[in-house]
Amino acid sequence: MARKPEDLSRLARELAELTPEERAQVMAEVERQQRKFRPLPQGFEPPVLEGGTAWTGGSLSREELYGDDGR
C-alpha cells in the first residue's frame, strides 16, 4: 500500500515516542505480519481456467442452493 510522506513521518514520530519495551512489541508484531503475508514469486501468474466439460457437481438452482423459502 502506498503511503503519503506525511503518514510515514507520523508513524516514525509515534514509533520514536514508544518505550523500548513497546517498540520491541511493535517490531515483533511486524515480524509476525511479514511471515503471514509472503509476496508472490516473481513472474507468478494465476492459472486461467479454459474450456472443460459440463458441470457434474449437482444442481446449482436457487431452490437447491437456498431451499424453497425464496431467499
C-alpha positions, 0 to 999 in steps of 0.5 A, a space after each residue: 500500500 502506498 503511503 503519503 510522506 506525511 503518514 510515514 513521518 507520523 508513524 516514525 514520530 509515534 514509533 520514536 515516542 514508544 518505550 523500548 519495551 513497546 517498540 520491541 512489541 511493535 517490531 515483533 508484531 511486524 515480524 509476525 505480519 511479514 511471515 503471514 503475508 509472503 509476496 508472490 514469486 516473481 513472474 507468478 501468474 494465476 492459472 486461467 481456467 479454459 474450456 472443460 466439460 459440463 458441470 457434474 457437481 449437482 444442481 446449482 438452482 436457487 431452490 437447491 442452493 437456498 431451499 424453497 423459502 425464496 431467499 
